[in-house]
Each structure stands twice: as structure tokens, then as C-alpha cells.
Amino acid sequence: MNNALLSYHDAVLYRSGEPYRILAGAIHYFRVHPDLWRDRLRRLKAMGANTVDTYVAWNFHQPQRDAAPDFTGWRDVGHFIDLAAEEGLDVIVRPGPYICAEWDNGGFPSWLTGIPGIGLRCMDPVFTTAIEEWFDHLLPIVASRQASLGGPVVAVQIENEYGSYGDDHEYIRWNRRVLEERGITELLFTADGGTDYFLDGGSVAGTWATATLGSRGDEAVETWKRRRPGEPFFNVEFWGGWFDHWGEHHHRRDAADAAHEARKMLDLGGSVCVYMAHGGTNFGLGSGSNHDGSRLQPTVTSYDSDAPIAENGALTPKFHAFRAEFFRAQGIEEMPGLPAELLADPPVVPAQSLPLSAGPDVLELARSSGKPVSSVKPLSFEQLGLDAGMVLYSVDAILPGRADSPSECRLKITGLNDRAYIWVDGAFAGVLDDTSGAEGLPLTGTGASAKLDILVENLGRINYGPLTGQGKGILGGVLINQRYTFHWTQVPVALSEWGSQELEDLAGADFDLREPADTYVALPDSGKGFVWLNGFLLGRYWEKGPQVTLYAPAPLLNVGLNRIKVLELGKPGTVVELREQPDLGPEEPGPIAAAELP
């Protein structure tokens, strides 16, 4: 600790020996187009922050086991750190390997969690060996940018909210040792919820324990005084807003309420990092899922999170509320003015409605999307080596009944964690999901063999709780009444890998621009599916909401011709709208306090 830029003693945080407090905000490089990194960091600095905090999403860098981690282009986390330094910000790096973050699989690559029998986030040697190999690639990028070497990295987190998951303290100590062995010399810390319950599982002696919470910060400060005497209080993840699941409302938190809660902790001498300062977007298939104990809760494409800096970079009332608190905490009573370019609304493409051409038959498209793989029992996504997207399962099965007396039977899917679209002899029969799969879908049988096609859509891997790492696809089996069906053919549909050839025949709409600007894509009469802009997978849409529009930042648009492509899974629409404002759906207060309870 003595060699680090940040240190503490007697419950006071120091920077270069002077009393200090961290005033930070979280921005995830993997959720922001790299051409906009500097702009978003500059806005964070203008909010009065002295530090930016980012997770590192392992699966963003190494989605496939047989390829080395990629740190180029959008994945150049080193460049993101360098830009932060240029903007005068310190950097806190949270390398996980588990990050939660409402990100697919909590940041773990699916090839890792798909290893049979692997123990996650514990001293399982299969798991720890993989972590060391990953850190061998990642940590030199972080270590070379530490404050001791003239860089901006002042602190690095050990694991993430481990007290919400397990109690293997040997694993936490091992994680710290792995960081130190790979050159991390700045201040190390753990992060857990603000109660005894979370500290019991996630904190260890001799390592700074920080908090993650959205309310009752004054109570957490008292807990720290009792449990962690001598350590300064730092809420490294202050939930100033909240994220959204499909089928819920868009969560909002009053700006004055959030700022008041931050003030309570700051007035007690604490440090605060706003999560999120700028949320960004779950582009592609990056959004994860939660599970409430009875059903899957997939996260929407937007990660706006009601943050101070909106998804498009706009400065919200919450920005100004936090800015006032951050400057007040620094003893600056009169805040400087903001540059005009930060106050101006980002330019947008003029609103327009575009005809959407018809697309191919989804079933036929899926059949031709990959190489068929045969098996006796259905194979999971992991067994097929597929990270995200869809799998088409096909089989011939006898549906019970007689030709002269058809009868009803039920097709049931056990171990279905997502959404399955079902066809019988080429005719669409219905949809099953994680709650209805066991109950099944009624079919009519005549005793003859029928061709069953089941297209399973991965809605996002679980990112939090004991089900983290759960597989995708059909994990159990398919039954006709109580009888299993065997001898399957599977076709992986790797949507995130589709290029111009795969996109060519999809439903589409074209438009021309003289100058690229932000836009918001809506499909008002479509049902559920995926949208590409100029070959880039923007993300998922779903008529159940709350999210209506998908944010498309200006760097994704072209001067001249722009092409939108749509893969609709059930209800083909006829129009694409480019809107000038986001529509994230009807609003309700975020469940801040409830989320902190064990």
C-alpha cells in the first residue's frame, strides 16, 4: 500500500500523502462506440469527477476458446485508459473475472462456463487455470498504465461482489495474489453490498473493502465503522439509476433523491462512484439476463440506466444534480460554466418513415444458416460451440392418435431457459419459454410421423446469482406427452457473426444521408427480432417493451447510402422509423432499496 498513489490509514483516504476522496463515475468501454469514448469521458470530467471506473468484459475480448484475446479497435481497453488520462481522469479498473454488469454471462465466456463440472468463482483448478491464462493477457495492459509508471490507473478491484455469491475466502486471497504476481502494485480492493451479510462472504482481512449500494448509505457507513475500522468508506457502485428487463417498465430515479443520497455519504467523509455515470448500450447480443427464482428476466438493449449522461451523451437533470454535489464535496461553491458543445443536444437524423421490405421465411433461413450437427439427444449451445444467437433443433416424431380419430398430445421441453418457436410439418404451432416449456404446447396427432422444428433463441445468459453460467438451448429433452424424442439434427445460427452474405436477403430499408448523426430506430408494427445497421448488429427489439427505439450513434452511419436489415421471428412489420428522440417506454421508480437485501 505504501508504494501506491492511493493509501489510507485511520479511516482517511490519501493521494500522494494528501487527504483525498474519489469522485467517480462508471463508463464501460464495451458499451460505447470507441469514436465516442473521449466525448463521454470529457462529459464525466465536466460533472466534477476525478476518476472513471470501468469493468473489463472477458467475453468481449475472447468469445472463442481457440482464439487469443483481442485488444484491438473497440476492444482496445488500453486506449480507453489512455484517453481518460488525457482528459485528466484517474482510472479504476475492475477486471473481474466476473463482472455482473447486466452483461451476458456476467462477463464469463460461454466456453468457460460450458466446461462440464467446472466450479465457478472458487478454487476449482480448472477455473483458476483459465483465469490465470486470461490475466496473463489482460493485466500487462493495466499494469503498464499504473500511476507508479506515470499512468492513470490508481486502483484495481479484486473479483466483484463476491459476498453475493460465495464464501471461498481462499479464492479471494488467491485472486489478489494473481493480480500482484502480474505487476499490480496500486491499491487493491474488494466490493460488496452494504450489509454484514455481504461483507461476511466477500471481504477479507488486510484488503480494503468497498461498498455497492443505492440507498441507506449512512447505515452502510456505520456498518463499515463497526466491521472495517480504519478503512475509509467508498461506495464504488452507487446506483443512481437502474436497468430494465423486457416486459417491465423503464426505471427512473428522481435526480434530487439520488443526489441527496450521494450527499449523505460525502458529508460523512466517504467517496462515491456513480453507477452508471454513462450507461451506453448493450449492442449486439451483449445484454444479459437475471432470474427471479421462477422466470428468466432478459435485459433490454439499452443500458441508459437513467444515468446522468444519457445514452446519446446528453446532460440530464441528474448530471447537474450530481455535478453540484461533486463540486460541493471539493469545497467549490461556484461551479465553472459548461462548454457550449457539451450543453448542445447531439445532432440527429431528421425523422422519417421507411418502407420495410419482406424478409425470408424464418424456418427456411435457419435451416440454411449453418452446418447440421446430428446427435441422439438435443445438444446445448455450449456443446455446439455457439456463444449466442439461435439453434434450430429438428427431429421426426410420432404424434399419438389415429388417422380416423386424431387426438391431442403435448410437446414439452425440459431445461428450456429461453424462448422456443415451434413448427410441425412446416406449419407454425406456437411458442414455449422457460415458464411454459414444462407445461407444453398442445398438438394434434394421428399416429403418423411428423417433422418437428424448434428454433431456440438465446435471450441472454444469466449474469447474477447462483444460476450464473447456466447453459443455453435445450438442456433437458423434448417429450411428446411423457415420451422422450431422440435422434436430432441441430443447426447453429450465429447471428453475431453474420456478414453481408447472410444479411442480404433479410427484410430491409435504405436511406441516404448528407451528414451522419445519431438516430433512433423503431419498428412500430414488428414483433420481436434483431436489427443491423450498415452490417453492425444494433441489438434486439421486442414489442412487449418497454424499449421502443434502438440508439444508433453517428459513427455507425455513412455519408450516402445506409442500410437497415431486420430479422423478425414472428410478426413481420412493414415500416422502419427513424426518430429524433429515444423512447425507452413507460416509467416507474427503480427498485433501489429492495435490490440491496440478501
Solvent accessible surface area in square Angstrom, and as a share of the most:
residue,aa,sasa,rsa
1,M,101,0.45
2,N,151,0.77
3,N,135,0.69
4,A,12,0.09
5,L,44,0.22
6,L,0,0.00
7,S,26,0.17
8,Y,27,0.10
9,H,102,0.45
10,D,118,0.61
11,A,52,0.40
12,V,57,0.33
13,L,8,0.04
14,Y,35,0.13
15,R,77,0.28
16,S,78,0.50
17,G,55,0.53
18,E,116,0.52
19,P,93,0.58
20,Y,58,0.22
21,R,64,0.23
22,I,2,0.01
23,L,1,0.00
24,A,0,0.00
25,G,0,0.00
26,A,0,0.00
27,I,1,0.00
28,H,0,0.00
29,Y,0,0.00
30,F,3,0.01
31,R,1,0.00
32,V,5,0.03
33,H,24,0.11
34,P,33,0.21
35,D,103,0.53
36,L,32,0.16
37,W,1,0.00
38,R,84,0.31
39,D,40,0.21
40,R,10,0.03
41,L,0,0.00
42,R,102,0.37
43,R,14,0.05
44,L,0,0.00
45,K,85,0.36
46,A,18,0.14
47,M,0,0.00
48,G,8,0.08
49,A,3,0.02
50,N,31,0.16
51,T,1,0.00
52,V,0,0.00
53,D,0,0.00
54,T,0,0.00
55,Y,2,0.01
56,V,1,0.00
57,A,0,0.00
58,W,1,0.00
59,N,16,0.08
60,F,27,0.11
61,H,2,0.01
62,Q,14,0.06
63,P,54,0.34
64,Q,65,0.29
65,R,116,0.42
66,D,137,0.71
67,A,52,0.41
68,A,77,0.59
69,P,16,0.10
70,D,56,0.29
71,F,37,0.16
72,T,94,0.55
73,G,55,0.53
74,W,39,0.14
75,R,75,0.27
76,D,44,0.23
77,V,0,0.00
78,G,2,0.02
79,H,83,0.37
80,F,0,0.00
81,I,0,0.00
82,D,48,0.25
83,L,10,0.05
84,A,0,0.00
85,A,45,0.35
86,E,111,0.50
87,E,25,0.11
88,G,46,0.44
89,L,3,0.02
90,D,15,0.08
91,V,0,0.00
92,I,0,0.00
93,V,0,0.00
94,R,1,0.00
95,P,1,0.01
96,G,1,0.01
97,P,0,0.00
98,Y,3,0.01
99,I,0,0.00
100,C,12,0.07
101,A,3,0.03
102,E,15,0.07
103,W,14,0.05
104,D,7,0.04
105,N,0,0.00
106,G,0,0.00
107,G,0,0.00
108,F,0,0.00
109,P,1,0.00
110,S,7,0.05
111,W,43,0.15
112,L,0,0.00
113,T,15,0.08
114,G,28,0.27
115,I,58,0.30
116,P,129,0.81
117,G,82,0.79
118,I,26,0.13
119,G,20,0.19
120,L,23,0.12
121,R,3,0.01
122,C,40,0.24
123,M,63,0.28
124,D,28,0.14
125,P,98,0.62
126,V,75,0.43
127,F,0,0.00
128,T,11,0.06
129,T,74,0.43
130,A,8,0.06
131,I,0,0.00
132,E,56,0.25
133,E,72,0.32
134,W,3,0.01
135,F,0,0.00
136,D,77,0.40
137,H,88,0.39
138,L,0,0.00
139,L,0,0.00
140,P,73,0.46
141,I,33,0.17
142,V,0,0.00
143,A,12,0.10
144,S,63,0.41
145,R,59,0.21
146,Q,4,0.02
147,A,22,0.17
148,S,69,0.44
149,L,125,0.62
150,G,76,0.73
151,G,22,0.21
152,P,11,0.07
153,V,0,0.00
154,V,1,0.01
155,A,1,0.00
156,V,0,0.00
157,Q,0,0.00
158,I,2,0.01
159,E,1,0.00
160,N,1,0.00
161,E,15,0.07
162,Y,6,0.02
163,G,7,0.07
164,S,30,0.19
165,Y,71,0.27
166,G,23,0.22
167,D,113,0.58
168,D,37,0.19
169,H,57,0.25
170,E,99,0.45
171,Y,0,0.00
172,I,1,0.01
173,R,128,0.47
174,W,14,0.05
175,N,0,0.00
176,R,67,0.24
177,R,115,0.42
178,V,2,0.01
179,L,1,0.00
180,E,78,0.35
181,E,114,0.51
182,R,50,0.18
183,G,33,0.32
184,I,3,0.02
185,T,75,0.44
186,E,6,0.02
187,L,6,0.03
188,L,7,0.04
189,F,1,0.00
190,T,3,0.02
191,A,1,0.01
192,D,2,0.01
193,G,8,0.08
194,G,9,0.09
195,T,41,0.24
196,D,48,0.25
197,Y,122,0.46
198,F,13,0.05
199,L,1,0.01
200,D,82,0.42
201,G,8,0.08
202,G,0,0.00
203,S,7,0.05
204,V,8,0.05
205,A,98,0.76
206,G,69,0.67
207,T,5,0.03
208,W,2,0.01
209,A,1,0.01
210,T,0,0.00
211,A,0,0.00
212,T,1,0.00
213,L,2,0.01
214,G,0,0.00
215,S,17,0.11
216,R,81,0.30
217,G,0,0.00
218,D,53,0.28
219,E,99,0.44
220,A,3,0.02
221,V,5,0.03
222,E,96,0.43
223,T,15,0.09
224,W,3,0.01
225,K,121,0.51
226,R,146,0.53
227,R,80,0.29
228,R,29,0.11
229,P,99,0.62
230,G,32,0.31
231,E,25,0.11
232,P,9,0.05
233,F,15,0.06
234,F,1,0.01
235,N,0,0.00
236,V,0,0.00
237,E,12,0.05
238,F,0,0.00
239,W,29,0.10
240,G,1,0.01
241,G,5,0.04
242,W,36,0.13
243,F,26,0.11
244,D,9,0.05
245,H,16,0.07
246,W,11,0.04
247,G,46,0.44
248,E,43,0.19
249,H,80,0.36
250,H,4,0.02
251,H,10,0.04
252,R,98,0.36
253,R,26,0.09
254,D,94,0.49
255,A,22,0.17
256,A,69,0.54
257,D,69,0.36
258,A,0,0.00
259,A,7,0.05
260,H,110,0.49
261,E,12,0.05
262,A,0,0.00
263,R,87,0.32
264,K,57,0.24
265,M,0,0.00
266,L,5,0.03
267,D,85,0.44
268,L,86,0.43
269,G,52,0.50
270,G,0,0.00
271,S,5,0.03
272,V,0,0.00
273,C,0,0.00
274,V,0,0.00
275,Y,18,0.07
276,M,2,0.01
277,A,0,0.00
278,H,2,0.01
279,G,0,0.00
280,G,2,0.02
281,T,2,0.01
282,N,1,0.00
283,F,18,0.08
284,G,14,0.13
285,L,17,0.09
286,G,7,0.07
287,S,1,0.01
288,G,0,0.00
289,S,0,0.00
290,N,19,0.10
291,H,59,0.26
292,D,72,0.37
293,G,70,0.67
294,S,83,0.53
295,R,102,0.37
296,L,11,0.06
297,Q,25,0.11
298,P,11,0.07
299,T,1,0.01
300,V,3,0.01
301,T,3,0.02
302,S,6,0.04
303,Y,3,0.01
304,D,11,0.06
305,S,10,0.06
306,D,9,0.05
307,A,3,0.02
308,P,1,0.01
309,I,0,0.00
310,A,19,0.15
311,E,11,0.05
312,N,21,0.11
313,G,0,0.00
314,A,26,0.20
315,L,28,0.14
316,T,27,0.15
317,P,105,0.66
318,K,7,0.03
319,F,0,0.00
320,H,77,0.34
321,A,24,0.19
322,F,0,0.00
323,R,15,0.05
324,A,43,0.33
325,E,14,0.06
326,F,0,0.00
327,F,21,0.09
328,R,104,0.38
329,A,23,0.18
330,Q,85,0.38
331,G,62,0.60
332,I,71,0.36
333,E,176,0.79
334,E,152,0.68
335,M,75,0.34
336,P,73,0.46
337,G,72,0.69
338,L,29,0.14
339,P,62,0.39
340,A,79,0.61
341,E,116,0.52
342,L,6,0.03
343,L,98,0.49
344,A,60,0.46
345,D,123,0.64
346,P,25,0.16
347,P,104,0.65
348,V,47,0.27
349,V,1,0.01
350,P,90,0.57
351,A,63,0.49
352,Q,61,0.27
353,S,74,0.48
354,L,17,0.08
355,P,113,0.71
356,L,16,0.08
357,S,59,0.38
358,A,98,0.76
359,G,40,0.39
360,P,48,0.30
361,D,85,0.44
362,V,23,0.13
363,L,6,0.03
364,E,91,0.41
365,L,30,0.15
366,A,2,0.02
367,R,82,0.30
368,S,89,0.58
369,S,32,0.20
370,G,33,0.31
371,K,167,0.71
372,P,79,0.50
373,V,56,0.32
374,S,90,0.58
375,S,26,0.16
376,V,81,0.46
377,K,119,0.51
378,P,14,0.09
379,L,35,0.17
380,S,11,0.07
381,F,0,0.00
382,E,37,0.16
383,Q,124,0.55
384,L,29,0.15
385,G,55,0.52
386,L,13,0.07
387,D,33,0.17
388,A,7,0.05
389,G,1,0.01
390,M,3,0.01
391,V,0,0.00
392,L,2,0.01
393,Y,0,0.00
394,S,15,0.10
395,V,6,0.03
396,D,94,0.49
397,A,8,0.07
398,I,99,0.50
399,L,5,0.03
400,P,38,0.24
401,G,27,0.26
402,R,150,0.55
403,A,91,0.71
404,D,114,0.59
405,S,51,0.33
406,P,79,0.49
407,S,50,0.32
408,E,120,0.54
409,C,2,0.01
410,R,71,0.26
411,L,0,0.00
412,K,58,0.25
413,I,2,0.01
414,T,47,0.27
415,G,38,0.36
416,L,9,0.05
417,N,21,0.11
418,D,0,0.00
419,R,48,0.18
420,A,0,0.00
421,Y,5,0.02
422,I,0,0.00
423,W,19,0.07
424,V,28,0.16
425,D,95,0.49
426,G,44,0.43
427,A,63,0.49
428,F,107,0.45
429,A,37,0.29
430,G,13,0.12
431,V,50,0.29
432,L,4,0.02
433,D,43,0.22
434,D,44,0.23
435,T,79,0.46
436,S,34,0.22
437,G,1,0.01
438,A,76,0.59
439,E,115,0.52
440,G,7,0.07
441,L,22,0.11
442,P,66,0.42
443,L,14,0.07
444,T,93,0.54
445,G,1,0.01
446,T,54,0.32
447,G,37,0.36
448,A,58,0.45
449,S,73,0.47
450,A,8,0.06
451,K,69,0.29
452,L,0,0.00
453,D,0,0.00
454,I,0,0.00
455,L,1,0.01
456,V,0,0.00
457,E,0,0.00
458,N,2,0.01
459,L,10,0.05
460,G,0,0.00
461,R,1,0.00
462,I,2,0.01
463,N,0,0.00
464,Y,93,0.36
465,G,8,0.08
466,P,124,0.78
467,L,65,0.32
468,T,8,0.05
469,G,14,0.14
470,Q,54,0.24
471,G,16,0.16
472,K,3,0.01
473,G,0,0.00
474,I,2,0.01
475,L,74,0.37
476,G,28,0.27
477,G,3,0.03
478,V,0,0.00
479,L,23,0.11
480,I,4,0.02
481,N,52,0.27
482,Q,152,0.68
483,R,124,0.45
484,Y,114,0.43
485,T,14,0.08
486,F,96,0.40
487,H,135,0.60
488,W,3,0.01
489,T,47,0.27
490,Q,0,0.00
491,V,9,0.05
492,P,27,0.17
493,V,1,0.00
494,A,21,0.17
495,L,0,0.00
496,S,72,0.47
497,E,122,0.55
498,W,23,0.08
499,G,31,0.30
500,S,94,0.60
501,Q,157,0.70
502,E,77,0.35
503,L,8,0.04
504,E,99,0.44
505,D,103,0.54
506,L,5,0.03
507,A,10,0.07
508,G,11,0.10
509,A,6,0.05
510,D,65,0.34
511,F,9,0.04
512,D,104,0.54
513,L,18,0.09
514,R,231,0.84
515,E,133,0.60
516,P,42,0.27
517,A,9,0.07
518,D,10,0.05
519,T,1,0.00
520,Y,2,0.01
521,V,0,0.00
522,A,0,0.00
523,L,16,0.08
524,P,66,0.42
525,D,48,0.25
526,S,3,0.02
527,G,4,0.04
528,K,10,0.04
529,G,0,0.00
530,F,1,0.01
531,V,0,0.00
532,W,3,0.01
533,L,1,0.01
534,N,48,0.24
535,G,48,0.47
536,F,53,0.22
537,L,15,0.08
538,L,1,0.01
539,G,0,0.00
540,R,7,0.02
541,Y,11,0.04
542,W,27,0.10
543,E,108,0.48
544,K,105,0.45
545,G,8,0.08
546,P,5,0.03
547,Q,8,0.04
548,V,57,0.33
549,T,2,0.01
550,L,3,0.02
551,Y,10,0.04
552,A,0,0.00
553,P,1,0.01
554,A,27,0.21
555,P,45,0.28
556,L,19,0.10
557,L,9,0.05
558,N,67,0.34
559,V,107,0.61
560,G,26,0.25
561,L,92,0.46
562,N,0,0.00
563,R,103,0.38
564,I,0,0.00
565,K,30,0.13
566,V,3,0.02
567,L,4,0.02
568,E,17,0.08
569,L,5,0.03
570,G,58,0.56
571,K,97,0.41
572,P,107,0.68
573,G,11,0.11
574,T,95,0.55
575,V,31,0.18
576,V,0,0.00
577,E,44,0.20
578,L,1,0.01
579,R,67,0.24
580,E,73,0.33
581,Q,131,0.58
582,P,63,0.40
583,D,53,0.27
584,L,23,0.12
585,G,15,0.14
586,P,82,0.52
587,E,98,0.44
588,E,64,0.29
589,P,111,0.70
590,G,16,0.15
591,P,55,0.35
592,I,12,0.06
593,A,46,0.36
594,A,68,0.53
595,A,44,0.34
596,E,11,0.05
597,L,106,0.53
598,P,102,0.64
